[in-house]
Amino acid sequence: MKRAKLTADSFYAWDGDVLVVNILGRPNAPRDEIGAPHGNQLRVSVTARPVRGRATDHMLRFLAPCFGVTPDAIEVVFGRMNVNKQLRIKSPVRLPAVFSRARAGEGDDC
């Protein structure tokens, strides 16, 4: 499998039509939200507790509509039971504003 090359100054990269995103998760948060980039990771908070991968499953269900895909279009490459994750999102229809801010400096989040 060809790997996307993520740089130290970016939390995401494209591998053809697949978006590869490094995530810094925050389970058991007050609300589900996409936060600001933190180094080469994107902060994503979810309300689910970190029990047997439930927070990760919840994160995929939360992120899917933000990218205009179904949850099964998001693959967890690593970090299913960890706050540090890498996701592969197949053919996203849209991008949350944090991606345009990373390129241009503005926008709204999902």
N, C-alpha and C positions, 0 to 999 in steps of 0.2 A: 504494500500500500504506500502510495506517495504521501509524504508528510508535508503539511504546510509549514512554512518557516515564519515563526513568530519572532519579532525583534524585541529587544529589551525595552523599547519605548512604546510598544503597542500591546493591547490586550487581545487583539484579534488579527486574523489573517484569512485570506481566501485561498482555497485549494480547489480550483475550478469553480463549480457552482456551490461548493460547500463552504460555509462560514465556520471557522475554527475560533472558539472563544475560550480564554482562560478566565475562570471564575474564582472569586473569593466569596464563599457563601457565608451567610449569617442565619442559622436556624433559630427558631423560637423568638423571632422578632415581633414587634408590635403590629407590623403590616408587611404585606408583600410589596417589594419595590426594587427597581433597578437603581443602583446608586452611581456614584462617580467612579472612574477608574482609580485603582490603587496600584501604582507601578505598572506592571504588565498583567494585571488582573482587573476584572470588572466586578465591583461589589454587587451582590444580589442578596437581598434579605427575603426570608420567607417565614410565615407564621408557624409552620409545622415543626414539631419536635424532632430532633435527630435520633430517631429510633429505627433501627433496621432499614435504613435507606429511605424512610418516609419523607424526610425533608428534601432529599434529592428528587424523588418522584413528584412531590408538590412543586418544586422549582421548575421541573420540566412542564408541568401543566400550566404554571403561571407564565412561563416564558413563551410557550408555543403561540398564543395569540399575538404576542408582541412582535413576533417575527412572521406572522401569517401562515404558520404551519401547524400540523397536528403534533401532539407530543411524541408520537412514534417517529417523527422526522428528526428528532434530536437524539443523538447518541452520546452517552457518557463514555469518553475515552479512558479517563482515569479519575479517581476521587469520589466514587459513588458513596463511600462511607467517610468522607473527609471534607473539610471546608475548601480545600484546594482542589479544583476540578478543571477538566478540559472537556468542552462540548463541541460536537460537530453537528451543525444545523444544515440539513439538506435543502437547497433551493429556497432560501427565505424570500418571501414576497415583499416584506418591508423590514426596515431596521429601526430600532428605538433611537431616539434623538441623541443619545449619548455617543452613538457611532458617528453621527455627523458633527457633533461637538469635538470629537477626537480629531476629525479632519479639519473642520472649519471654525469651531468655537462657539456654537449655539444650538438651540433646539429644545424640545420637550421630551420627557421620557414616557414610556409605555404606561 
